[in-house]
Amino acid sequence: MSTATRVSDWFVRLTPWRTEPAEALPVRLGAQGRTRQQRNQAGLSGFDQALVWITLALLMWGLVMVYSASIALPDNPKFARYAHSHFVVRHLLSLVVAFLAALLAFQVPLKVWEKLAPWVFVVSLGLLALVLIPGIGKDVNGARRWIALGTMNFQPSELAKFAVLLYASNYMVRKMEVKERFFRAVLPMGVAIGLVGVLLLAEPDMGAFMVISVIAMGILFLGGVNARMFFVITAVVVLAFGVMVMFSEWRRERIFAYLDPWSDKYSMGKGYQLSHSLIAFGRGEVFGVGLGGSIEKLHWLPEAHTDFLLAVIGEEFGLLGVLAVIGMFMWMTRRIMHIGRQSIALDRVFAGLVAQGVGIWIGFQTFINIGVNLGALPTKGLTLPLMSFGGSAILMNLVALAVVLRIDYENRMMMRGGRS
């Protein structure tokens, strides 16, 4: 080969911007055949970045509001041994742990989640039973819902929500051929949910059981159970919850307090939280009193940093702040449901049902919490997802959203012609 030819070949290799068409390859290059820049571009566009940003916005706003709602708690003798930053530091620690867990969950393919679904459900049942054992379960205000883990407490009912949506999705995929037969398709699932309900009501945690029931019913409906069967299931569930309320005196009192929280009988008892929540919204009006300016969080509104965080948002940011929270959650739920529909369109039924189950979970729990804060629903011990103080809830919310992002990532890989 002549020197001129060698120089020409060397110049071609060093000038990738040349416009001559490259020679056609006999096979399509995979990930190994791409340049590092191409792989990085594929990774950046491989998941729903808007969903990530809206999640981060809710988490950061929640962190600020937890600090605002809890900063005055140490002035109460009940929390006198805590620093003013105690709750926000714990909340920040929970966010770090939850973020790391979400990163790990994102790495797990959906096929693995599908195989693990029954085992995750069994583990959640074991933990729900374990929390009822004296000395293991932590008793707070007469409810035994937490397992102490040093600096953090773990609430098994949050894991149970995630476990039920995995199990229900896996169950519907396995029972797809017999979904028209009630006893073969629905009854076994009903027994499983009933077992979870018995353990949750023993804590007691009726709010978590309500969310789990709605998740399971939603997945059954989306999985193809016919309308007649679904309405029968709905009627049975509504009747069951009605009986629970009817035969429980303190649950009946909550209903009566919800109907008239300003009465002399309930204003200082069961209706106390609701009445002060409504006062907080009234003080906020349209534009709010400003960040940190809430009066109700100064020992008037109990659980201001957990169940009634939205009331503090309403007082400090007004109607506009509440509408912003509602709009962000509505967009998130809509986007998650879209990812689920996209998966089903790609014939990935399990992934689609899981994503839609997460959408039902976050959407329904947000609806309940907002309804309770605004006095539209009876008081229930449910936090505002991603925003309220609570390590277990934040952990499982972020893990569930990481699974949704993984589903979206696999959908995009399939649409590009790759393997999920």
LOMARTOR-658073 format. One record per residue (C-alpha): residue number from 1; residue in three letters; chain; y, z, x. Coordinates in Angstrom, 1 decimal, padded with zeros to 4 digits, always signed. Example, Ala and Ser with C-alpha at 12.3 -4.5 7.8 and 13.67 -1.06 7.14 Angstrom:
REM residues 2
     k     r   c        Y        Z        X
     1   ala   A   -004.5   +007.8   +012.3
     2   ser   A   -001.1   +007.1   +013.7
REM end
This chain:
REM residues 420
     k     r   c        Y        Z        X
     1   met   A   +000.0   +000.0   +000.0
     2   ser   A   +003.4   -001.0   +001.4
     3   thr   A   +006.2   +001.5   +002.0
     4   ala   A   +008.3   -000.1   -000.7
     5   thr   A   +005.5   +000.4   -003.3
     6   arg   A   +005.2   +004.1   -002.3
     7   val   A   +008.9   +004.7   -002.6
     8   ser   A   +008.9   +002.9   -006.0
     9   asp   A   +006.0   +005.1   -007.3
    10   trp   A   +007.7   +008.3   -006.0
    11   phe   A   +011.0   +007.3   -007.8
    12   val   A   +009.2   +006.7   -011.1
    13   arg   A   +007.6   +010.2   -010.9
    14   leu   A   +010.9   +011.9   -010.3
    15   thr   A   +012.8   +010.1   -013.1
    16   pro   A   +011.5   +011.2   -016.4
    17   trp   A   +014.6   +009.9   -018.2
    18   arg   A   +013.6   +006.3   -017.5
    19   thr   A   +013.5   +004.3   -020.8
    20   glu   A   +010.4   +002.3   -020.2
    21   pro   A   +007.7   +003.1   -022.8
    22   ala   A   +004.9   +005.2   -021.5
    23   glu   A   +001.4   +003.9   -021.5
    24   ala   A   -000.5   +004.9   -024.7
    25   leu   A   -003.0   +007.7   -024.2
    26   pro   A   -006.5   +007.4   -025.7
    27   val   A   -006.4   +010.9   -027.1
    28   arg   A   -003.7   +013.3   -028.4
    29   leu   A   -002.6   +015.9   -026.0
    30   gly   A   -003.2   +019.5   -027.0
    31   ala   A   -001.3   +022.6   -026.0
    32   gln   A   -002.6   +022.2   -022.4
    33   gly   A   -001.1   +018.7   -022.2
    34   arg   A   +002.4   +019.7   -023.3
    35   thr   A   +005.2   +020.7   -021.0
    36   arg   A   +006.3   +024.3   -020.9
    37   gln   A   +009.6   +023.3   -022.8
    38   gln   A   +007.6   +021.7   -025.6
    39   arg   A   +005.3   +024.7   -026.0
    40   asn   A   +008.4   +027.0   -026.1
    41   gln   A   +010.0   +024.8   -028.8
    42   ala   A   +006.8   +024.9   -030.8
    43   gly   A   +006.6   +028.7   -030.5
    44   leu   A   +010.2   +029.2   -031.6
    45   ser   A   +009.8   +027.0   -034.7
    46   gly   A   +006.3   +028.4   -035.4
    47   phe   A   +007.3   +031.1   -037.9
    48   asp   A   +009.9   +031.7   -040.6
    49   gln   A   +012.9   +033.0   -038.5
    50   ala   A   +015.0   +033.5   -041.6
    51   leu   A   +012.4   +036.0   -042.9
    52   val   A   +012.5   +037.8   -039.6
    53   trp   A   +016.3   +038.1   -039.7
    54   ile   A   +016.5   +039.3   -043.3
    55   thr   A   +013.8   +042.0   -042.4
    56   leu   A   +015.8   +043.1   -039.3
    57   ala   A   +019.0   +043.3   -041.4
    58   leu   A   +017.3   +045.5   -044.0
    59   leu   A   +015.9   +047.7   -041.2
    60   met   A   +019.2   +048.1   -039.4
    61   trp   A   +021.1   +048.8   -042.6
    62   gly   A   +018.4   +051.3   -043.6
    63   leu   A   +018.8   +053.0   -040.2
    64   val   A   +022.5   +053.4   -040.7
    65   met   A   +022.1   +054.7   -044.2
    66   val   A   +019.4   +057.2   -043.3
    67   tyr   A   +021.8   +058.7   -040.7
    68   ser   A   +024.6   +058.7   -043.2
    69   ala   A   +022.4   +060.4   -045.9
    70   ser   A   +020.8   +063.0   -043.6
    71   ile   A   +023.6   +064.0   -041.2
    72   ala   A   +024.6   +066.9   -043.4
    73   leu   A   +021.1   +068.2   -044.1
    74   pro   A   +021.1   +070.8   -041.3
    75   asp   A   +024.0   +072.6   -043.1
    76   asn   A   +021.3   +073.5   -045.7
    77   pro   A   +019.4   +076.7   -044.8
    78   lys   A   +016.2   +074.9   -045.5
    79   phe   A   +016.9   +072.5   -042.6
    80   ala   A   +018.9   +074.8   -040.4
    81   arg   A   +016.6   +074.5   -037.4
    82   tyr   A   +017.1   +070.7   -037.3
    83   ala   A   +019.8   +068.9   -035.3
    84   his   A   +022.2   +066.6   -037.3
    85   ser   A   +020.5   +063.6   -035.7
    86   his   A   +016.9   +064.8   -036.4
    87   phe   A   +016.1   +062.4   -039.2
    88   val   A   +017.7   +059.3   -037.7
    89   val   A   +015.9   +059.9   -034.4
    90   arg   A   +012.6   +060.2   -036.1
    91   his   A   +013.3   +057.2   -038.2
    92   leu   A   +014.2   +055.2   -035.0
    93   leu   A   +010.9   +056.3   -033.4
    94   ser   A   +009.1   +055.1   -036.5
    95   leu   A   +010.8   +051.8   -036.3
    96   val   A   +009.7   +051.4   -032.6
    97   val   A   +006.1   +052.3   -033.4
    98   ala   A   +006.1   +050.0   -036.5
    99   phe   A   +007.6   +047.1   -034.5
   100   leu   A   +004.8   +047.4   -031.8
   101   ala   A   +002.1   +047.6   -034.5
   102   ala   A   +003.6   +044.5   -036.2
   103   leu   A   +003.5   +042.6   -032.9
   104   leu   A   -000.2   +043.4   -032.6
   105   ala   A   -000.9   +042.5   -036.2
   106   phe   A   +000.8   +039.1   -035.8
   107   gln   A   -001.7   +038.3   -033.0
   108   val   A   -004.7   +038.7   -035.4
   109   pro   A   -005.8   +035.5   -037.0
   110   leu   A   -006.3   +035.5   -040.8
   111   lys   A   -010.0   +034.8   -040.4
   112   val   A   -010.3   +038.2   -038.6
   113   trp   A   -008.4   +040.0   -041.4
   114   glu   A   -010.8   +038.3   -043.9
   115   lys   A   -013.8   +039.7   -042.1
   116   leu   A   -012.3   +043.1   -041.7
   117   ala   A   -011.0   +043.5   -045.3
   118   pro   A   -014.0   +045.5   -046.6
   119   trp   A   -013.9   +047.8   -043.6
   120   val   A   -010.2   +048.4   -043.8
   121   phe   A   -010.7   +049.3   -047.5
   122   val   A   -013.5   +051.8   -046.5
   123   val   A   -011.4   +053.4   -043.8
   124   ser   A   -008.5   +053.8   -046.3
   125   leu   A   -010.9   +055.5   -048.8
   126   gly   A   -012.0   +057.9   -046.0
   127   leu   A   -008.5   +058.8   -045.1
   128   leu   A   -007.6   +059.4   -048.8
   129   ala   A   -010.5   +061.8   -049.1
   130   leu   A   -009.6   +063.4   -045.7
   131   val   A   -006.1   +064.2   -046.8
   132   leu   A   -007.5   +066.4   -049.6
   133   ile   A   -009.3   +068.7   -047.2
   134   pro   A   -007.3   +072.0   -046.6
   135   gly   A   -006.2   +072.3   -043.0
   136   ile   A   -006.1   +068.5   -042.5
   137   gly   A   -003.9   +067.4   -045.3
   138   lys   A   -000.3   +068.6   -045.1
   139   asp   A   +001.0   +070.3   -048.3
   140   val   A   +004.6   +069.5   -049.2
   141   asn   A   +006.1   +070.8   -052.5
   142   gly   A   +002.6   +071.1   -054.0
   143   ala   A   +001.5   +067.5   -053.0
   144   arg   A   -001.1   +066.9   -050.3
   145   arg   A   -000.3   +063.4   -049.2
   146   trp   A   +000.1   +063.5   -045.4
   147   ile   A   -002.0   +063.9   -042.3
   148   ala   A   +000.0   +065.6   -039.4
   149   leu   A   -000.1   +063.6   -036.2
   150   gly   A   +002.1   +065.6   -033.9
   151   thr   A   +005.7   +064.2   -034.1
   152   met   A   +004.8   +062.0   -037.1
   153   asn   A   +003.0   +062.4   -040.4
   154   phe   A   +000.7   +059.6   -041.7
   155   gln   A   +000.5   +058.9   -045.4
   156   pro   A   -002.9   +057.3   -046.2
   157   ser   A   -001.7   +055.9   -049.6
   158   glu   A   +000.5   +053.4   -047.6
   159   leu   A   -002.5   +052.1   -045.8
   160   ala   A   -004.4   +052.0   -049.1
   161   lys   A   -001.8   +049.5   -050.5
   162   phe   A   -002.4   +047.2   -047.6
   163   ala   A   -006.2   +047.7   -047.7
   164   val   A   -006.3   +047.0   -051.5
   165   leu   A   -004.4   +043.7   -051.1
   166   leu   A   -006.8   +042.6   -048.3
   167   tyr   A   -009.9   +043.7   -050.2
   168   ala   A   -008.7   +042.1   -053.5
   169   ser   A   -007.9   +038.8   -051.9
   170   asn   A   -011.3   +038.8   -050.1
   171   tyr   A   -013.0   +039.7   -053.3
   172   met   A   -011.5   +036.9   -055.3
   173   val   A   -012.4   +034.3   -052.7
   174   arg   A   -016.0   +035.6   -052.7
   175   lys   A   -016.2   +035.7   -056.5
   176   met   A   -014.4   +032.4   -057.2
   177   glu   A   -017.4   +030.9   -058.9
   178   val   A   -017.9   +033.8   -061.4
   179   lys   A   -014.3   +034.6   -062.1
   180   glu   A   -014.8   +033.6   -065.8
   181   arg   A   -017.4   +036.4   -066.3
   182   phe   A   -015.8   +039.8   -066.8
   183   phe   A   -018.6   +042.1   -065.8
   184   arg   A   -019.6   +040.1   -062.7
   185   ala   A   -016.1   +039.2   -061.6
   186   val   A   -013.7   +042.0   -062.6
   187   leu   A   -015.8   +045.2   -063.2
   188   pro   A   -016.8   +045.8   -059.6
   189   met   A   -013.1   +045.4   -058.5
   190   gly   A   -012.1   +047.8   -061.3
   191   val   A   -014.6   +050.4   -060.0
   192   ala   A   -013.1   +050.1   -056.5
   193   ile   A   -009.5   +050.5   -057.7
   194   gly   A   -010.6   +053.4   -060.0
   195   leu   A   -012.1   +055.2   -057.0
   196   val   A   -008.8   +054.8   -055.2
   197   gly   A   -007.0   +056.1   -058.3
   198   val   A   -009.1   +059.2   -058.5
   199   leu   A   -008.3   +060.1   -054.9
   200   leu   A   -004.6   +059.4   -055.3
   201   leu   A   -004.3   +061.3   -058.5
   202   ala   A   -005.9   +064.3   -056.8
   203   glu   A   -003.0   +064.4   -054.3
   204   pro   A   -001.2   +063.7   -056.7
   205   asp   A   +000.5   +060.4   -056.1
   206   met   A   +000.8   +058.5   -059.3
   207   gly   A   +003.5   +056.2   -058.0
   208   ala   A   +001.3   +054.8   -055.2
   209   phe   A   -001.5   +054.3   -057.7
   210   met   A   +000.8   +052.4   -060.0
   211   val   A   +001.8   +050.1   -057.1
   212   ile   A   -001.8   +049.6   -056.0
   213   ser   A   -002.8   +048.8   -059.6
   214   val   A   -000.1   +046.1   -059.9
   215   ile   A   -001.1   +044.6   -056.5
   216   ala   A   -004.7   +044.3   -057.6
   217   met   A   -003.8   +042.9   -061.0
   218   gly   A   -001.4   +040.4   -059.5
   219   ile   A   -004.1   +039.1   -057.1
   220   leu   A   -006.7   +038.9   -059.9
   221   phe   A   -004.2   +036.8   -061.9
   222   leu   A   -003.2   +034.6   -059.0
   223   gly   A   -006.8   +034.3   -058.0
   224   gly   A   -007.7   +032.5   -061.3
   225   val   A   -008.8   +035.2   -063.8
   226   asn   A   -008.3   +033.7   -067.2
   227   ala   A   -005.4   +034.9   -069.4
   228   arg   A   -007.5   +036.6   -072.0
   229   met   A   -009.3   +038.6   -069.4
   230   phe   A   -006.0   +039.5   -067.7
   231   phe   A   -004.4   +040.8   -070.9
   232   val   A   -007.5   +042.9   -071.5
   233   ile   A   -007.1   +044.4   -068.0
   234   thr   A   -003.4   +045.0   -068.5
   235   ala   A   -004.0   +046.7   -071.8
   236   val   A   -006.6   +049.0   -070.2
   237   val   A   -004.3   +049.9   -067.3
   238   val   A   -001.3   +050.6   -069.6
   239   leu   A   -003.5   +052.7   -071.8
   240   ala   A   -004.9   +054.6   -068.8
   241   phe   A   -001.4   +055.4   -067.5
   242   gly   A   -000.3   +056.5   -071.0
   243   val   A   -003.2   +058.9   -071.2
   244   met   A   -002.4   +060.3   -067.8
   245   val   A   +001.2   +061.0   -068.9
   246   met   A   +000.1   +062.4   -072.3
   247   phe   A   -002.3   +065.0   -070.8
   248   ser   A   +000.0   +066.1   -068.0
   249   glu   A   +002.7   +068.5   -068.9
   250   trp   A   +004.9   +067.9   -065.9
   251   arg   A   +004.7   +064.1   -066.3
   252   arg   A   +005.7   +064.5   -069.9
   253   glu   A   +008.7   +066.5   -068.8
   254   arg   A   +009.7   +063.8   -066.4
   255   ile   A   +009.7   +061.3   -069.3
   256   phe   A   +011.8   +063.6   -071.5
   257   ala   A   +014.2   +064.2   -068.6
   258   tyr   A   +014.6   +060.5   -068.1
   259   leu   A   +015.4   +060.0   -071.7
   260   asp   A   +018.1   +062.7   -071.7
   261   pro   A   +019.0   +063.8   -068.1
   262   trp   A   +022.3   +065.4   -069.3
   263   ser   A   +020.8   +067.9   -071.7
   264   asp   A   +021.0   +071.6   -071.0
   265   lys   A   +017.3   +071.8   -070.7
   266   tyr   A   +016.9   +069.1   -068.0
   267   ser   A   +020.2   +068.7   -066.2
   268   met   A   +019.4   +071.5   -063.8
   269   gly   A   +015.6   +070.8   -063.7
   270   lys   A   +013.7   +067.5   -064.0
   271   gly   A   +016.8   +065.5   -064.7
   272   tyr   A   +018.8   +066.9   -061.8
   273   gln   A   +018.1   +064.1   -059.3
   274   leu   A   +018.7   +061.4   -061.9
   275   ser   A   +022.0   +062.8   -063.2
   276   his   A   +023.4   +063.2   -059.6
   277   ser   A   +022.2   +059.7   -058.7
   278   leu   A   +024.1   +058.3   -061.7
   279   ile   A   +027.2   +060.3   -060.6
   280   ala   A   +026.9   +058.7   -057.1
   281   phe   A   +026.9   +055.2   -058.6
   282   gly   A   +029.8   +056.1   -060.8
   283   arg   A   +031.9   +057.4   -057.8
   284   gly   A   +031.1   +054.2   -055.8
   285   glu   A   +032.5   +051.9   -058.5
   286   val   A   +032.9   +048.3   -057.2
   287   phe   A   +033.8   +048.6   -053.6
   288   gly   A   +032.5   +052.1   -052.7
   289   val   A   +034.1   +055.1   -051.1
   290   gly   A   +033.3   +053.9   -047.5
   291   leu   A   +030.5   +054.5   -045.1
   292   gly   A   +030.0   +058.2   -044.6
   293   gly   A   +032.2   +059.1   -047.5
   294   ser   A   +029.5   +060.1   -050.0
   295   ile   A   +029.9   +063.5   -051.7
   296   glu   A   +026.5   +063.5   -053.5
   297   lys   A   +024.6   +063.5   -050.1
   298   leu   A   +026.2   +066.9   -049.3
   299   his   A   +023.3   +068.9   -050.9
   300   trp   A   +023.9   +067.7   -054.4
   301   leu   A   +021.4   +064.8   -054.5
   302   pro   A   +017.9   +065.9   -053.3
   303   glu   A   +015.9   +063.4   -051.2
   304   ala   A   +019.0   +061.3   -050.6
   305   his   A   +017.5   +059.8   -047.4
   306   thr   A   +014.2   +058.9   -049.0
   307   asp   A   +013.7   +058.2   -052.7
   308   phe   A   +017.4   +058.1   -053.6
   309   leu   A   +018.8   +056.2   -050.6
   310   leu   A   +020.1   +053.5   -052.9
   311   ala   A   +022.3   +056.0   -054.7
   312   val   A   +024.0   +056.8   -051.4
   313   ile   A   +024.4   +053.0   -050.8
   314   gly   A   +025.9   +052.7   -054.2
   315   glu   A   +028.4   +055.5   -053.6
   316   glu   A   +029.4   +054.3   -050.1
   317   phe   A   +029.3   +050.5   -050.6
   318   gly   A   +029.8   +050.3   -054.4
   319   leu   A   +028.5   +047.6   -056.7
   320   leu   A   +028.8   +045.0   -054.0
   321   gly   A   +026.5   +046.9   -051.7
   322   val   A   +023.9   +047.4   -054.4
   323   leu   A   +024.0   +043.7   -055.3
   324   ala   A   +023.6   +042.8   -051.6
   325   val   A   +020.5   +044.9   -051.3
   326   ile   A   +019.0   +043.5   -054.5
   327   gly   A   +019.8   +039.9   -053.4
   328   met   A   +018.2   +040.4   -050.0
   329   phe   A   +015.0   +041.8   -051.5
   330   met   A   +014.9   +039.0   -054.1
   331   trp   A   +015.2   +036.4   -051.3
   332   met   A   +012.5   +038.1   -049.3
   333   thr   A   +010.1   +038.3   -052.2
   334   arg   A   +010.7   +034.7   -053.1
   335   arg   A   +010.2   +033.5   -049.6
   336   ile   A   +006.9   +035.4   -049.2
   337   met   A   +005.6   +034.0   -052.5
   338   his   A   +006.5   +030.5   -051.3
   339   ile   A   +004.5   +031.0   -048.1
   340   gly   A   +001.6   +032.1   -050.2
   341   arg   A   +001.8   +029.0   -052.4
   342   gln   A   +002.0   +026.9   -049.4
   343   ser   A   -001.2   +028.4   -048.0
   344   ile   A   -003.1   +027.8   -051.2
   345   ala   A   -001.9   +024.2   -051.2
   346   leu   A   -003.4   +023.9   -047.8
   347   asp   A   -006.7   +025.2   -049.2
   348   arg   A   -006.3   +028.6   -047.5
   349   val   A   -006.9   +030.7   -050.5
   350   phe   A   -007.4   +034.1   -048.8
   351   ala   A   -004.3   +033.7   -046.8
   352   gly   A   -002.3   +032.6   -049.9
   353   leu   A   -003.5   +035.6   -051.9
   354   val   A   -002.7   +038.0   -049.1
   355   ala   A   +000.9   +036.7   -048.8
   356   gln   A   +001.5   +036.8   -052.5
   357   gly   A   +000.0   +040.3   -052.6
   358   val   A   +002.6   +041.4   -050.0
   359   gly   A   +005.3   +039.8   -052.1
   360   ile   A   +004.1   +041.6   -055.2
   361   trp   A   +003.9   +044.9   -053.3
   362   ile   A   +007.4   +044.8   -051.8
   363   gly   A   +009.0   +043.2   -054.9
   364   phe   A   +007.4   +045.7   -057.4
   365   gln   A   +008.1   +048.8   -055.3
   366   thr   A   +011.7   +047.7   -054.8
   367   phe   A   +012.0   +047.1   -058.5
   368   ile   A   +010.6   +050.6   -059.3
   369   asn   A   +012.9   +052.4   -056.7
   370   ile   A   +016.0   +050.6   -057.9
   371   gly   A   +015.1   +051.2   -061.5
   372   val   A   +014.6   +055.0   -060.8
   373   asn   A   +017.9   +055.2   -059.0
   374   leu   A   +019.8   +053.5   -061.7
   375   gly   A   +018.2   +055.5   -064.5
   376   ala   A   +016.3   +052.5   -066.0
   377   leu   A   +012.9   +054.0   -065.2
   378   pro   A   +011.5   +057.5   -065.0
   379   thr   A   +011.6   +059.3   -061.7
   380   lys   A   +008.8   +058.3   -059.4
   381   gly   A   +008.2   +059.2   -055.7
   382   leu   A   +008.5   +055.7   -054.3
   383   thr   A   +010.7   +054.9   -051.3
   384   leu   A   +012.9   +051.8   -050.9
   385   pro   A   +010.8   +049.4   -048.7
   386   leu   A   +012.1   +048.9   -045.1
   387   met   A   +015.2   +051.1   -045.7
   388   ser   A   +014.2   +054.7   -046.8
   389   phe   A   +013.2   +057.4   -044.3
   390   gly   A   +009.4   +057.4   -044.0
   391   gly   A   +007.3   +056.5   -041.0
   392   ser   A   +004.1   +055.5   -042.8
   393   ala   A   +005.9   +053.2   -045.3
   394   ile   A   +007.9   +051.5   -042.5
   395   leu   A   +004.8   +051.0   -040.4
   396   met   A   +002.7   +049.4   -043.2
   397   asn   A   +005.6   +047.3   -044.5
   398   leu   A   +006.2   +045.8   -041.1
   399   val   A   +002.4   +045.2   -040.5
   400   ala   A   +002.2   +043.5   -043.9
   401   leu   A   +005.2   +041.3   -043.1
   402   ala   A   +003.7   +040.5   -039.7
   403   val   A   +000.6   +039.2   -041.5
   404   val   A   +002.8   +037.1   -043.7
   405   leu   A   +004.5   +035.6   -040.6
   406   arg   A   +001.1   +034.9   -039.1
   407   ile   A   +000.1   +033.1   -042.3
   408   asp   A   +003.3   +031.0   -042.1
   409   tyr   A   +002.6   +030.3   -038.4
   410   glu   A   -001.0   +029.1   -039.2
   411   asn   A   +000.4   +027.0   -042.1
   412   arg   A   +002.8   +025.3   -039.7
   413   met   A   +000.1   +024.7   -037.1
   414   met   A   -002.1   +023.0   -039.8
   415   met   A   +000.7   +020.8   -041.0
   416   arg   A   +001.3   +019.7   -037.4
   417   gly   A   -002.3   +018.6   -037.2
   418   gly   A   -003.5   +021.6   -035.2
   419   arg   A   -006.0   +024.3   -036.0
   420   ser   A   -004.9   +027.6   -037.6
REM end
